[in-house]
Amino acid sequence: MNNPELFKKHYHCTFIIPTKEQEKSYELWLHYYYHAELYDQFICSRVDEHGIAIPSSYEENKLVNQNARSLYNYIHLAKREWETENKTIISKEDWESSRKELMQLFTFKGLKEEYNRVFGENKK
């Protein structure tokens, strides 16, 4: 585990109650990573040892990058709308922390389990 704060939270029993900004940031990045990987699994003809899709051609790489940009734009728009509705701002620190925490999941199975935990089994 490369994230010292995550390690401390899990192994030293320091439980941090997330703010609503941290929760929303985490949800948006989870949406991004999960839906990017779902698309990648459909488009790419290879997967690595962790089950993560890997583009194996220029065309696959182009499609994967286009989808990633589209998802990134979507979560930024959703972030701005949420901030306006809630009259608050998600800090750069919370935004990056959520992104990095989700990158620790490594596997498609891990992303899927976390997505189902946060959004519910039936929500796709």
Secondary structure, DSSP 8 states (H G I E B T S, - for coil): ---HHHHHHHHS-------HHHHHHHHHHHHHHHHHHHHHHHH-SEE-TTS-EE--SHHHHHHHHHHHHHHHHHHHHHHHHHHHHHT----HHHHHHHHHHHHTT-SHHHHHHHHHHHH-TT--
